[in-house]
């Protein structure tokens, strides 16, 4: 199932996440630093939602207090809550 998330406090504008049960099928991050966002998207492909959350949650970007990976973890937490 495809989910769309509007990240807060980062350069990226939207995250499009395709999940099948508890496995991430794909992530497309619109905006942000292309090398980092494509890298993160490729790394989480095929990963279980809980594993991705544990690896990405709390990663900062400079003094922002959040980052695109951290925002992706928040999106995944929201997806997990909605599917319960």
mmCIF file of the N, C-alpha and C atoms, coordinates in Angstrom:
data_MODEL
# 
_entry.id   MODEL 
# 
loop_
_atom_site.group_PDB 
_atom_site.id 
_atom_site.type_symbol 
_atom_site.label_atom_id 
_atom_site.label_alt_id 
_atom_site.label_comp_id 
_atom_site.label_asym_id 
_atom_site.label_entity_id 
_atom_site.label_seq_id 
_atom_site.pdbx_PDB_ins_code 
_atom_site.Cartn_x 
_atom_site.Cartn_y 
_atom_site.Cartn_z 
_atom_site.occupancy 
_atom_site.B_iso_or_equiv 
_atom_site.pdbx_formal_charge 
_atom_site.auth_seq_id 
_atom_site.auth_comp_id 
_atom_site.auth_asym_id 
_atom_site.auth_atom_id 
_atom_site.pdbx_PDB_model_num 
ATOM 1   N N  . UNK A 1 1  ? 0.834  -1.168 0.000  1.00 0.00 ? 1  UNK A N  1 
ATOM 2   C CA . UNK A 1 1  ? 0.000  0.000  0.000  1.00 0.00 ? 1  UNK A CA 1 
ATOM 3   C C  . UNK A 1 1  ? 0.891  1.247  0.000  1.00 0.00 ? 1  UNK A C  1 
ATOM 4   N N  . UNK A 1 2  ? 0.479  2.251  -0.757 1.00 0.00 ? 2  UNK A N  1 
ATOM 5   C CA . UNK A 1 2  ? 1.268  3.479  -0.861 1.00 0.00 ? 2  UNK A CA 1 
ATOM 6   C C  . UNK A 1 2  ? 0.797  4.505  0.166  1.00 0.00 ? 2  UNK A C  1 
ATOM 7   N N  . UNK A 1 3  ? 1.756  5.108  0.835  1.00 0.00 ? 3  UNK A N  1 
ATOM 8   C CA . UNK A 1 3  ? 1.494  6.158  1.813  1.00 0.00 ? 3  UNK A CA 1 
ATOM 9   C C  . UNK A 1 3  ? 2.265  7.407  1.413  1.00 0.00 ? 3  UNK A C  1 
ATOM 10  N N  . UNK A 1 4  ? 1.697  8.576  1.705  1.00 0.00 ? 4  UNK A N  1 
ATOM 11  C CA . UNK A 1 4  ? 2.368  9.855  1.457  1.00 0.00 ? 4  UNK A CA 1 
ATOM 12  C C  . UNK A 1 4  ? 2.496  10.586 2.784  1.00 0.00 ? 4  UNK A C  1 
ATOM 13  N N  . UNK A 1 5  ? 3.685  11.157 2.993  1.00 0.00 ? 5  UNK A N  1 
ATOM 14  C CA . UNK A 1 5  ? 3.979  11.834 4.251  1.00 0.00 ? 5  UNK A CA 1 
ATOM 15  C C  . UNK A 1 5  ? 4.633  13.173 3.952  1.00 0.00 ? 5  UNK A C  1 
ATOM 16  N N  . UNK A 1 6  ? 4.191  14.215 4.649  1.00 0.00 ? 6  UNK A N  1 
ATOM 17  C CA . UNK A 1 6  ? 4.773  15.552 4.529  1.00 0.00 ? 6  UNK A CA 1 
ATOM 18  C C  . UNK A 1 6  ? 5.735  15.763 5.697  1.00 0.00 ? 6  UNK A C  1 
ATOM 19  N N  . UNK A 1 7  ? 7.042  15.684 5.445  1.00 0.00 ? 7  UNK A N  1 
ATOM 20  C CA . UNK A 1 7  ? 8.010  15.850 6.524  1.00 0.00 ? 7  UNK A CA 1 
ATOM 21  C C  . UNK A 1 7  ? 8.028  17.280 7.071  1.00 0.00 ? 7  UNK A C  1 
ATOM 22  N N  . UNK A 1 8  ? 8.435  17.427 8.314  1.00 0.00 ? 8  UNK A N  1 
ATOM 23  C CA . UNK A 1 8  ? 8.500  18.723 8.995  1.00 0.00 ? 8  UNK A CA 1 
ATOM 24  C C  . UNK A 1 8  ? 9.942  19.038 9.376  1.00 0.00 ? 8  UNK A C  1 
ATOM 25  N N  . UNK A 1 9  ? 10.353 20.292 9.149  1.00 0.00 ? 9  UNK A N  1 
ATOM 26  C CA . UNK A 1 9  ? 11.654 20.763 9.624  1.00 0.00 ? 9  UNK A CA 1 
ATOM 27  C C  . UNK A 1 9  ? 12.848 20.320 8.807  1.00 0.00 ? 9  UNK A C  1 
ATOM 28  N N  . UNK A 1 10 ? 12.613 19.811 7.596  1.00 0.00 ? 10 UNK A N  1 
ATOM 29  C CA . UNK A 1 10 ? 13.710 19.362 6.731  1.00 0.00 ? 10 UNK A CA 1 
ATOM 30  C C  . UNK A 1 10 ? 13.519 19.912 5.320  1.00 0.00 ? 10 UNK A C  1 
ATOM 31  N N  . UNK A 1 11 ? 14.496 19.710 4.474  1.00 0.00 ? 11 UNK A N  1 
ATOM 32  C CA . UNK A 1 11 ? 14.451 20.221 3.096  1.00 0.00 ? 11 UNK A CA 1 
ATOM 33  C C  . UNK A 1 11 ? 13.497 19.427 2.202  1.00 0.00 ? 11 UNK A C  1 
ATOM 34  N N  . UNK A 1 12 ? 13.327 18.149 2.475  1.00 0.00 ? 12 UNK A N  1 
ATOM 35  C CA . UNK A 1 12 ? 12.436 17.354 1.630  1.00 0.00 ? 12 UNK A CA 1 
ATOM 36  C C  . UNK A 1 12 ? 10.989 17.790 1.826  1.00 0.00 ? 12 UNK A C  1 
ATOM 37  N N  . UNK A 1 13 ? 10.186 17.626 0.763  1.00 0.00 ? 13 UNK A N  1 
ATOM 38  C CA . UNK A 1 13 ? 8.811  18.106 0.771  1.00 0.00 ? 13 UNK A CA 1 
ATOM 39  C C  . UNK A 1 13 ? 7.772  17.004 0.896  1.00 0.00 ? 13 UNK A C  1 
ATOM 40  N N  . UNK A 1 14 ? 8.128  15.799 0.441  1.00 0.00 ? 14 UNK A N  1 
ATOM 41  C CA . UNK A 1 14 ? 7.183  14.687 0.509  1.00 0.00 ? 14 UNK A CA 1 
ATOM 42  C C  . UNK A 1 14 ? 7.936  13.367 0.469  1.00 0.00 ? 14 UNK A C  1 
ATOM 43  N N  . UNK A 1 15 ? 7.358  12.384 1.149  1.00 0.00 ? 15 UNK A N  1 
ATOM 44  C CA . UNK A 1 15 ? 7.888  11.023 1.127  1.00 0.00 ? 15 UNK A CA 1 
ATOM 45  C C  . UNK A 1 15 ? 6.770  10.107 0.674  1.00 0.00 ? 15 UNK A C  1 
ATOM 46  N N  . UNK A 1 16 ? 7.056  9.318  -0.344 1.00 0.00 ? 16 UNK A N  1 
ATOM 47  C CA . UNK A 1 16 ? 6.089  8.361  -0.875 1.00 0.00 ? 16 UNK A CA 1 
ATOM 48  C C  . UNK A 1 16 ? 6.630  6.969  -0.542 1.00 0.00 ? 16 UNK A C  1 
ATOM 49  N N  . UNK A 1 17 ? 5.894  6.262  0.285  1.00 0.00 ? 17 UNK A N  1 
ATOM 50  C CA . UNK A 1 17 ? 6.381  4.999  0.838  1.00 0.00 ? 17 UNK A CA 1 
ATOM 51  C C  . UNK A 1 17 ? 5.419  3.886  0.459  1.00 0.00 ? 17 UNK A C  1 
ATOM 52  N N  . UNK A 1 18 ? 5.958  2.829  -0.140 1.00 0.00 ? 18 UNK A N  1 
ATOM 53  C CA . UNK A 1 18 ? 5.162  1.661  -0.501 1.00 0.00 ? 18 UNK A CA 1 
ATOM 54  C C  . UNK A 1 18 ? 5.526  0.536  0.456  1.00 0.00 ? 18 UNK A C  1 
ATOM 55  N N  . UNK A 1 19 ? 4.512  0.043  1.167  1.00 0.00 ? 19 UNK A N  1 
ATOM 56  C CA . UNK A 1 19 ? 4.713  -0.990 2.181  1.00 0.00 ? 19 UNK A CA 1 
ATOM 57  C C  . UNK A 1 19 ? 3.812  -2.180 1.879  1.00 0.00 ? 19 UNK A C  1 
ATOM 58  N N  . UNK A 1 20 ? 4.359  -3.380 2.034  1.00 0.00 ? 20 UNK A N  1 
ATOM 59  C CA . UNK A 1 20 ? 3.580  -4.609 1.916  1.00 0.00 ? 20 UNK A CA 1 
ATOM 60  C C  . UNK A 1 20 ? 3.699  -5.333 3.245  1.00 0.00 ? 20 UNK A C  1 
ATOM 61  N N  . UNK A 1 21 ? 2.577  -5.396 3.984  1.00 0.00 ? 21 UNK A N  1 
ATOM 62  C CA . UNK A 1 21 ? 2.558  -5.924 5.353  1.00 0.00 ? 21 UNK A CA 1 
ATOM 63  C C  . UNK A 1 21 ? 3.531  -5.113 6.202  1.00 0.00 ? 21 UNK A C  1 
ATOM 64  N N  . UNK A 1 22 ? 4.612  -5.703 6.683  1.00 0.00 ? 22 UNK A N  1 
ATOM 65  C CA . UNK A 1 22 ? 5.567  -4.960 7.513  1.00 0.00 ? 22 UNK A CA 1 
ATOM 66  C C  . UNK A 1 22 ? 6.906  -4.755 6.811  1.00 0.00 ? 22 UNK A C  1 
ATOM 67  N N  . UNK A 1 23 ? 6.901  -4.846 5.480  1.00 0.00 ? 23 UNK A N  1 
ATOM 68  C CA . UNK A 1 23 ? 8.132  -4.707 4.702  1.00 0.00 ? 23 UNK A CA 1 
ATOM 69  C C  . UNK A 1 23 ? 8.050  -3.508 3.767  1.00 0.00 ? 23 UNK A C  1 
ATOM 70  N N  . UNK A 1 24 ? 9.109  -2.712 3.756  1.00 0.00 ? 24 UNK A N  1 
ATOM 71  C CA . UNK A 1 24 ? 9.188  -1.539 2.887  1.00 0.00 ? 24 UNK A CA 1 
ATOM 72  C C  . UNK A 1 24 ? 9.541  -1.997 1.477  1.00 0.00 ? 24 UNK A C  1 
ATOM 73  N N  . UNK A 1 25 ? 8.684  -1.683 0.528  1.00 0.00 ? 25 UNK A N  1 
ATOM 74  C CA . UNK A 1 25 ? 8.925  -2.051 -0.869 1.00 0.00 ? 25 UNK A CA 1 
ATOM 75  C C  . UNK A 1 25 ? 9.719  -0.968 -1.592 1.00 0.00 ? 25 UNK A C  1 
ATOM 76  N N  . UNK A 1 26 ? 9.387  0.303  -1.317 1.00 0.00 ? 26 UNK A N  1 
ATOM 77  C CA . UNK A 1 26 ? 10.115 1.411  -1.942 1.00 0.00 ? 26 UNK A CA 1 
ATOM 78  C C  . UNK A 1 26 ? 9.845  2.693  -1.171 1.00 0.00 ? 26 UNK A C  1 
ATOM 79  N N  . UNK A 1 27 ? 10.781 3.632  -1.317 1.00 0.00 ? 27 UNK A N  1 
ATOM 80  C CA . UNK A 1 27 ? 10.634 4.966  -0.744 1.00 0.00 ? 27 UNK A CA 1 
ATOM 81  C C  . UNK A 1 27 ? 11.122 5.952  -1.786 1.00 0.00 ? 27 UNK A C  1 
ATOM 82  N N  . UNK A 1 28 ? 10.327 6.985  -2.033 1.00 0.00 ? 28 UNK A N  1 
ATOM 83  C CA . UNK A 1 28 ? 10.751 8.080  -2.901 1.00 0.00 ? 28 UNK A CA 1 
ATOM 84  C C  . UNK A 1 28 ? 10.633 9.353  -2.084 1.00 0.00 ? 28 UNK A C  1 
ATOM 85  N N  . UNK A 1 29 ? 11.747 10.075 -1.959 1.00 0.00 ? 29 UNK A N  1 
ATOM 86  C CA . UNK A 1 29 ? 11.770 11.310 -1.199 1.00 0.00 ? 29 UNK A CA 1 
ATOM 87  C C  . UNK A 1 29 ? 11.894 12.458 -2.185 1.00 0.00 ? 29 UNK A C  1 
ATOM 88  N N  . UNK A 1 30 ? 10.917 13.352 -2.152 1.00 0.00 ? 30 UNK A N  1 
ATOM 89  C CA . UNK A 1 30 ? 10.886 14.498 -3.043 1.00 0.00 ? 30 UNK A CA 1 
ATOM 90  C C  . UNK A 1 30 ? 11.571 15.670 -2.335 1.00 0.00 ? 30 UNK A C  1 
ATOM 91  N N  . UNK A 1 31 ? 12.591 16.231 -2.977 1.00 0.00 ? 31 UNK A N  1 
ATOM 92  C CA . UNK A 1 31 ? 13.349 17.322 -2.379 1.00 0.00 ? 31 UNK A CA 1 
ATOM 93  C C  . UNK A 1 31 ? 14.443 16.778 -1.474 1.00 0.00 ? 31 UNK A C  1 
ATOM 94  N N  . UNK A 1 32 ? 15.146 17.670 -0.823 1.00 0.00 ? 32 UNK A N  1 
ATOM 95  C CA . UNK A 1 32 ? 16.242 17.260 0.052  1.00 0.00 ? 32 UNK A CA 1 
ATOM 96  C C  . UNK A 1 32 ? 17.529 17.064 -0.731 1.00 0.00 ? 32 UNK A C  1 
ATOM 97  N N  . UNK A 1 33 ? 18.537 16.554 -0.078 1.00 0.00 ? 33 UNK A N  1 
ATOM 98  C CA . UNK A 1 33 ? 19.850 16.307 -0.690 1.00 0.00 ? 33 UNK A CA 1 
ATOM 99  C C  . UNK A 1 33 ? 19.775 15.006 -1.486 1.00 0.00 ? 33 UNK A C  1 
ATOM 100 N N  . UNK A 1 34 ? 19.856 15.073 -2.811 1.00 0.00 ? 34 UNK A N  1 
ATOM 101 C CA . UNK A 1 34 ? 19.610 13.884 -3.640 1.00 0.00 ? 34 UNK A CA 1 
ATOM 102 C C  . UNK A 1 34 ? 20.454 12.664 -3.279 1.00 0.00 ? 34 UNK A C  1 
ATOM 103 N N  . UNK A 1 35 ? 21.724 12.838 -3.054 1.00 0.00 ? 35 UNK A N  1 
ATOM 104 C CA . UNK A 1 35 ? 22.565 11.684 -2.731 1.00 0.00 ? 35 UNK A CA 1 
ATOM 105 C C  . UNK A 1 35 ? 22.124 11.000 -1.453 1.00 0.00 ? 35 UNK A C  1 
ATOM 106 N N  . UNK A 1 36 ? 21.820 11.786 -0.445 1.00 0.00 ? 36 UNK A N  1 
ATOM 107 C CA . UNK A 1 36 ? 21.393 11.222 0.839  1.00 0.00 ? 36 UNK A CA 1 
ATOM 108 C C  . UNK A 1 36 ? 20.019 10.584 0.757  1.00 0.00 ? 36 UNK A C  1 
ATOM 109 N N  . UNK A 1 37 ? 19.075 11.273 0.118  1.00 0.00 ? 37 UNK A N  1 
ATOM 110 C CA . UNK A 1 37 ? 17.715 10.738 0.088  1.00 0.00 ? 37 UNK A CA 1 
ATOM 111 C C  . UNK A 1 37 ? 17.616 9.484  -0.775 1.00 0.00 ? 37 UNK A C  1 
ATOM 112 N N  . UNK A 1 38 ? 18.322 9.454  -1.897 1.00 0.00 ? 38 UNK A N  1 
ATOM 113 C CA . UNK A 1 38 ? 18.332 8.247  -2.728 1.00 0.00 ? 38 UNK A CA 1 
ATOM 114 C C  . UNK A 1 38 ? 19.050 7.117  -1.991 1.00 0.00 ? 38 UNK A C  1 
ATOM 115 N N  . UNK A 1 39 ? 20.129 7.449  -1.309 1.00 0.00 ? 39 UNK A N  1 
ATOM 116 C CA . UNK A 1 39 ? 20.857 6.441  -0.543 1.00 0.00 ? 39 UNK A CA 1 
ATOM 117 C C  . UNK A 1 39 ? 20.003 5.815  0.537  1.00 0.00 ? 39 UNK A C  1 
ATOM 118 N N  . UNK A 1 40 ? 19.319 6.644  1.311  1.00 0.00 ? 40 UNK A N  1 
ATOM 119 C CA . UNK A 1 40 ? 18.440 6.139  2.374  1.00 0.00 ? 40 UNK A CA 1 
ATOM 120 C C  . UNK A 1 40 ? 17.322 5.295  1.773  1.00 0.00 ? 40 UNK A C  1 
ATOM 121 N N  . UNK A 1 41 ? 16.744 5.779  0.680  1.00 0.00 ? 41 UNK A N  1 
ATOM 122 C CA . UNK A 1 41 ? 15.661 5.037  0.021  1.00 0.00 ? 41 UNK A CA 1 
ATOM 123 C C  . UNK A 1 41 ? 16.114 3.653  -0.405 1.00 0.00 ? 41 UNK A C  1 
ATOM 124 N N  . UNK A 1 42 ? 17.304 3.561  -0.978 1.00 0.00 ? 42 UNK A N  1 
ATOM 125 C CA . UNK A 1 42 ? 17.834 2.263  -1.416 1.00 0.00 ? 42 UNK A CA 1 
ATOM 126 C C  . UNK A 1 42 ? 18.169 1.362  -0.239 1.00 0.00 ? 42 UNK A C  1 
ATOM 127 N N  . UNK A 1 43 ? 18.676 1.943  0.830  1.00 0.00 ? 43 UNK A N  1 
ATOM 128 C CA . UNK A 1 43 ? 19.051 1.135  1.996  1.00 0.00 ? 43 UNK A CA 1 
ATOM 129 C C  . UNK A 1 43 ? 17.857 0.502  2.700  1.00 0.00 ? 43 UNK A C  1 
ATOM 130 N N  . UNK A 1 44 ? 16.729 1.202  2.747  1.00 0.00 ? 44 UNK A N  1 
ATOM 131 C CA . UNK A 1 44 ? 15.576 0.656  3.482  1.00 0.00 ? 44 UNK A CA 1 
ATOM 132 C C  . UNK A 1 44 ? 14.707 -0.265 2.634  1.00 0.00 ? 44 UNK A C  1 
ATOM 133 N N  . UNK A 1 45 ? 14.926 -0.299 1.334  1.00 0.00 ? 45 UNK A N  1 
ATOM 134 C CA . UNK A 1 45 ? 14.135 -1.174 0.463  1.00 0.00 ? 45 UNK A CA 1 
ATOM 135 C C  . UNK A 1 45 ? 14.298 -2.632 0.906  1.00 0.00 ? 45 UNK A C  1 
ATOM 136 N N  . UNK A 1 46 ? 13.169 -3.295 1.156  1.00 0.00 ? 46 UNK A N  1 
ATOM 137 C CA . UNK A 1 46 ? 13.186 -4.692 1.599  1.00 0.00 ? 46 UNK A CA 1 
ATOM 138 C C  . UNK A 1 46 ? 13.334 -4.864 3.100  1.00 0.00 ? 46 UNK A C  1 
ATOM 139 N N  . UNK A 1 47 ? 13.507 -3.765 3.828  1.00 0.00 ? 47 UNK A N  1 
ATOM 140 C CA . UNK A 1 47 ? 13.707 -3.806 5.274  1.00 0.00 ? 47 UNK A CA 1 
ATOM 141 C C  . UNK A 1 47 ? 12.345 -3.848 5.986  1.00 0.00 ? 47 UNK A C  1 
ATOM 142 N N  . UNK A 1 48 ? 12.305 -4.491 7.126  1.00 0.00 ? 48 UNK A N  1 
ATOM 143 C CA . UNK A 1 48 ? 11.115 -4.479 7.971  1.00 0.00 ? 48 UNK A CA 1 
ATOM 144 C C  . UNK A 1 48 ? 10.950 -3.079 8.561  1.00 0.00 ? 48 UNK A C  1 
ATOM 145 N N  . UNK A 1 49 ? 9.709  -2.661 8.732  1.00 0.00 ? 49 UNK A N  1 
ATOM 146 C CA . UNK A 1 49 ? 9.414  -1.316 9.238  1.00 0.00 ? 49 UNK A CA 1 
ATOM 147 C C  . UNK A 1 49 ? 10.107 -1.071 10.580 1.00 0.00 ? 49 UNK A C  1 
ATOM 148 N N  . UNK A 1 50 ? 9.997  -1.994 11.517 1.00 0.00 ? 50 UNK A N  1 
ATOM 149 C CA . UNK A 1 50 ? 10.589 -1.800 12.847 1.00 0.00 ? 50 UNK A CA 1 
ATOM 150 C C  . UNK A 1 50 ? 12.107 -1.642 12.780 1.00 0.00 ? 50 UNK A C  1 
ATOM 151 N N  . UNK A 1 51 ? 12.750 -2.394 11.916 1.00 0.00 ? 51 UNK A N  1 
ATOM 152 C CA . UNK A 1 51 ? 14.206 -2.296 11.779 1.00 0.00 ? 51 UNK A CA 1 
ATOM 153 C C  . UNK A 1 51 ? 14.598 -0.922 11.237 1.00 0.00 ? 51 UNK A C  1 
ATOM 154 N N  . UNK A 1 52 ? 13.871 -0.448 10.232 1.00 0.00 ? 52 UNK A N  1 
ATOM 155 C CA . UNK A 1 52 ? 14.165 0.875  9.649  1.00 0.00 ? 52 UNK A CA 1 
ATOM 156 C C  . UNK A 1 52 ? 13.954 1.968  10.697 1.00 0.00 ? 52 UNK A C  1 
ATOM 157 N N  . UNK A 1 53 ? 12.875 1.884  11.454 1.00 0.00 ? 53 UNK A N  1 
ATOM 158 C CA . UNK A 1 53 ? 12.619 2.881  12.496 1.00 0.00 ? 53 UNK A CA 1 
ATOM 159 C C  . UNK A 1 53 ? 13.768 2.921  13.490 1.00 0.00 ? 53 UNK A C  1 
ATOM 160 N N  . UNK A 1 54 ? 14.211 1.747  13.936 1.00 0.00 ? 54 UNK A N  1 
ATOM 161 C CA . UNK A 1 54 ? 15.277 1.698  14.946 1.00 0.00 ? 54 UNK A CA 1 
ATOM 162 C C  . UNK A 1 54 ? 16.600 2.243  14.409 1.00 0.00 ? 54 UNK A C  1 
ATOM 163 N N  . UNK A 1 55 ? 16.851 2.106  13.130 1.00 0.00 ? 55 UNK A N  1 
ATOM 164 C CA . UNK A 1 55 ? 18.098 2.596  12.544 1.00 0.00 ? 55 UNK A CA 1 
ATOM 165 C C  . UNK A 1 55 ? 18.056 4.092  12.224 1.00 0.00 ? 55 UNK A C  1 
ATOM 166 N N  . UNK A 1 56 ? 16.878 4.631  11.914 1.00 0.00 ? 56 UNK A N  1 
ATOM 167 C CA . UNK A 1 56 ? 16.773 6.010  11.431 1.00 0.00 ? 56 UNK A CA 1 
ATOM 168 C C  . UNK A 1 56 ? 16.320 7.019  12.479 1.00 0.00 ? 56 UNK A C  1 
ATOM 169 N N  . UNK A 1 57 ? 15.594 6.565  13.474 1.00 0.00 ? 57 UNK A N  1 
ATOM 170 C CA . UNK A 1 57 ? 14.996 7.467  14.457 1.00 0.00 ? 57 UNK A CA 1 
ATOM 171 C C  . UNK A 1 57 ? 16.056 8.249  15.227 1.00 0.00 ? 57 UNK A C  1 
ATOM 172 N N  . UNK A 1 58 ? 15.849 9.564  15.289 1.00 0.00 ? 58 UNK A N  1 
ATOM 173 C CA . UNK A 1 58 ? 16.724 10.416 16.090 1.00 0.00 ? 58 UNK A CA 1 
ATOM 174 C C  . UNK A 1 58 ? 17.958 10.940 15.390 1.00 0.00 ? 58 UNK A C  1 
ATOM 175 N N  . UNK A 1 59 ? 18.164 10.603 14.128 1.00 0.00 ? 59 UNK A N  1 
ATOM 176 C CA . UNK A 1 59 ? 19.331 11.111 13.403 1.00 0.00 ? 59 UNK A CA 1 
ATOM 177 C C  . UNK A 1 59 ? 19.116 12.605 13.131 1.00 0.00 ? 59 UNK A C  1 
ATOM 178 N N  . UNK A 1 60 ? 20.059 13.456 13.572 1.00 0.00 ? 60 UNK A N  1 
ATOM 179 C CA . UNK A 1 60 ? 19.899 14.888 13.339 1.00 0.00 ? 60 UNK A CA 1 
ATOM 180 C C  . UNK A 1 60 ? 20.568 15.334 12.038 1.00 0.00 ? 60 UNK A C  1 
ATOM 181 N N  . UNK A 1 61 ? 20.167 16.505 11.557 1.00 0.00 ? 61 UNK A N  1 
ATOM 182 C CA . UNK A 1 61 ? 20.815 17.152 10.413 1.00 0.00 ? 61 UNK A CA 1 
ATOM 183 C C  . UNK A 1 61 ? 21.206 18.544 10.885 1.00 0.00 ? 61 UNK A C  1 
ATOM 184 N N  . UNK A 1 62 ? 22.467 18.737 11.192 1.00 0.00 ? 62 UNK A N  1 
ATOM 185 C CA . UNK A 1 62 ? 22.912 20.024 11.706 1.00 0.00 ? 62 UNK A CA 1 
ATOM 186 C C  . UNK A 1 62 ? 22.193 20.351 13.008 1.00 0.00 ? 62 UNK A C  1 
ATOM 187 N N  . UNK A 1 63 ? 21.694 21.581 13.096 1.00 0.00 ? 63 UNK A N  1 
ATOM 188 C CA . UNK A 1 63 ? 21.023 22.014 14.324 1.00 0.00 ? 63 UNK A CA 1 
ATOM 189 C C  . UNK A 1 63 ? 19.498 21.913 14.227 1.00 0.00 ? 63 UNK A C  1 
ATOM 190 N N  . UNK A 1 64 ? 19.005 21.248 13.196 1.00 0.00 ? 64 UNK A N  1 
ATOM 191 C CA . UNK A 1 64 ? 17.558 21.154 12.958 1.00 0.00 ? 64 UNK A CA 1 
ATOM 192 C C  . UNK A 1 64 ? 16.831 20.314 14.000 1.00 0.00 ? 64 UNK A C  1 
ATOM 193 N N  . UNK A 1 65 ? 17.517 19.383 14.631 1.00 0.00 ? 65 UNK A N  1 
ATOM 194 C CA . UNK A 1 65 ? 16.856 18.494 15.586 1.00 0.00 ? 65 UNK A CA 1 
ATOM 195 C C  . UNK A 1 65 ? 16.145 17.325 14.926 1.00 0.00 ? 65 UNK A C  1 
ATOM 196 N N  . UNK A 1 66 ? 16.173 17.272 13.617 1.00 0.00 ? 66 UNK A N  1 
ATOM 197 C CA . UNK A 1 66 ? 15.587 16.176 12.851 1.00 0.00 ? 66 UNK A CA 1 
ATOM 198 C C  . UNK A 1 66 ? 16.369 16.067 11.550 1.00 0.00 ? 66 UNK A C  1 
ATOM 199 N N  . UNK A 1 67 ? 15.969 15.151 10.707 1.00 0.00 ? 67 UNK A N  1 
ATOM 200 C CA . UNK A 1 67 ? 16.632 14.945 9.409  1.00 0.00 ? 67 UNK A CA 1 
ATOM 201 C C  . UNK A 1 67 ? 15.668 14.195 8.509  1.00 0.00 ? 67 UNK A C  1 
ATOM 202 N N  . UNK A 1 68 ? 16.020 14.047 7.253  1.00 0.00 ? 68 UNK A N  1 
ATOM 203 C CA . UNK A 1 68 ? 15.176 13.242 6.360  1.00 0.00 ? 68 UNK A CA 1 
ATOM 204 C C  . UNK A 1 68 ? 15.075 11.797 6.849  1.00 0.00 ? 68 UNK A C  1 
ATOM 205 N N  . UNK A 1 69 ? 16.183 11.156 7.277  1.00 0.00 ? 69 UNK A N  1 
ATOM 206 C CA . UNK A 1 69 ? 16.036 9.804  7.819  1.00 0.00 ? 69 UNK A CA 1 
ATOM 207 C C  . UNK A 1 69 ? 15.134 9.768  9.065  1.00 0.00 ? 69 UNK A C  1 
ATOM 208 N N  . UNK A 1 70 ? 15.277 10.748 9.960  1.00 0.00 ? 70 UNK A N  1 
ATOM 209 C CA . UNK A 1 70 ? 14.433 10.810 11.156 1.00 0.00 ? 70 UNK A CA 1 
ATOM 210 C C  . UNK A 1 70 ? 12.971 11.011 10.767 1.00 0.00 ? 70 UNK A C  1 
ATOM 211 N N  . UNK A 1 71 ? 12.718 11.873 9.789  1.00 0.00 ? 71 UNK A N  1 
ATOM 212 C CA . UNK A 1 71 ? 11.347 12.087 9.327  1.00 0.00 ? 71 UNK A CA 1 
ATOM 213 C C  . UNK A 1 71 ? 10.778 10.826 8.678  1.00 0.00 ? 71 UNK A C  1 
ATOM 214 N N  . UNK A 1 72 ? 11.621 10.064 7.987  1.00 0.00 ? 72 UNK A N  1 
ATOM 215 C CA . UNK A 1 72 ? 11.172 8.793  7.419  1.00 0.00 ? 72 UNK A CA 1 
ATOM 216 C C  . UNK A 1 72 ? 10.774 7.840  8.541  1.00 0.00 ? 72 UNK A C  1 
ATOM 217 N N  . UNK A 1 73 ? 11.526 7.836  9.640  1.00 0.00 ? 73 UNK A N  1 
ATOM 218 C CA . UNK A 1 73 ? 11.153 6.978  10.775 1.00 0.00 ? 73 UNK A CA 1 
ATOM 219 C C  . UNK A 1 73 ? 9.801  7.401  11.341 1.00 0.00 ? 73 UNK A C  1 
ATOM 220 N N  . UNK A 1 74 ? 9.527  8.712  11.389 1.00 0.00 ? 74 UNK A N  1 
ATOM 221 C CA . UNK A 1 74 ? 8.234  9.198  11.868 1.00 0.00 ? 74 UNK A CA 1 
ATOM 222 C C  . UNK A 1 74 ? 7.108  8.776  10.924 1.00 0.00 ? 74 UNK A C  1 
ATOM 223 N N  . UNK A 1 75 ? 7.386  8.833  9.621  1.00 0.00 ? 75 UNK A N  1 
ATOM 224 C CA . UNK A 1 75 ? 6.395  8.381  8.639  1.00 0.00 ? 75 UNK A CA 1 
ATOM 225 C C  . UNK A 1 75 ? 6.105  6.899  8.819  1.00 0.00 ? 75 UNK A C  1 
ATOM 226 N N  . UNK A 1 76 ? 7.137  6.102  9.036  1.00 0.00 ? 76 UNK A N  1 
ATOM 227 C CA . UNK A 1 76 ? 6.966  4.667  9.225  1.00 0.00 ? 76 UNK A CA 1 
ATOM 228 C C  . UNK A 1 76 ? 6.209  4.361  10.515 1.00 0.00 ? 76 UNK A C  1 
ATOM 229 N N  . UNK A 1 77 ? 6.465  5.142  11.568 1.00 0.00 ? 77 UNK A N  1 
ATOM 230 C CA . UNK A 1 77 ? 5.706  4.964  12.811 1.00 0.00 ? 77 UNK A CA 1 
ATOM 231 C C  . UNK A 1 77 ? 4.226  5.250  12.576 1.00 0.00 ? 77 UNK A C  1 
ATOM 232 N N  . UNK A 1 78 ? 3.936  6.279  11.799 1.00 0.00 ? 78 UNK A N  1 
ATOM 233 C CA . UNK A 1 78 ? 2.546  6.631  11.487 1.00 0.00 ? 78 UNK A CA 1 
ATOM 234 C C  . UNK A 1 78 ? 1.884  5.512  10.673 1.00 0.00 ? 78 UNK A C  1 
ATOM 235 N N  . UNK A 1 79 ? 2.618  4.979  9.693  1.00 0.00 ? 79 UNK A N  1 
ATOM 236 C CA . UNK A 1 79 ? 2.095  3.872  8.876  1.00 0.00 ? 79 UNK A CA 1 
ATOM 237 C C  . UNK A 1 79 ? 1.785  2.681  9.776  1.00 0.00 ? 79 UNK A C  1 
ATOM 238 N N  . UNK A 1 80 ? 2.706  2.392  10.685 1.00 0.00 ? 80 UNK A N  1 
ATOM 239 C CA . UNK A 1 80 ? 2.530  1.258  11.599 1.00 0.00 ? 80 UNK A CA 1 
ATOM 240 C C  . UNK A 1 80 ? 1.283  1.443  12.462 1.00 0.00 ? 80 UNK A C  1 
ATOM 241 N N  . UNK A 1 81 ? 1.067  2.660  12.971 1.00 0.00 ? 81 UNK A N  1 
ATOM 242 C CA . UNK A 1 81 ? -0.112 2.947  13.798 1.00 0.00 ? 81 UNK A CA 1 
ATOM 243 C C  . UNK A 1 81 ? -1.399 2.799  12.996 1.00 0.00 ? 81 UNK A C  1 
ATOM 244 N N  . UNK A 1 82 ? -1.387 3.276  11.757 1.00 0.00 ? 82 UNK A N  1 
ATOM 245 C CA . UNK A 1 82 ? -2.584 3.233  10.928 1.00 0.00 ? 82 UNK A CA 1 
ATOM 246 C C  . UNK A 1 82 ? -2.962 1.812  10.521 1.00 0.00 ? 82 UNK A C  1 
ATOM 247 N N  . UNK A 1 83 ? -1.986 0.928  10.472 1.00 0.00 ? 83 UNK A N  1 
ATOM 248 C CA . UNK A 1 83 ? -2.266 -0.431 10.013 1.00 0.00 ? 83 UNK A CA 1 
ATOM 249 C C  . UNK A 1 83 ? -2.655 -1.371 11.151 1.00 0.00 ? 83 UNK A C  1 
ATOM 250 N N  . UNK A 1 84 ? -2.693 -0.861 12.358 1.00 0.00 ? 84 UNK A N  1 
ATOM 251 C CA . UNK A 1 84 ? -3.070 -1.701 13.523 1.00 0.00 ? 84 UNK A CA 1 
ATOM 252 C C  . UNK A 1 84 ? -4.576 -1.842 13.590 1.00 0.00 ? 84 UNK A C  1 
# 
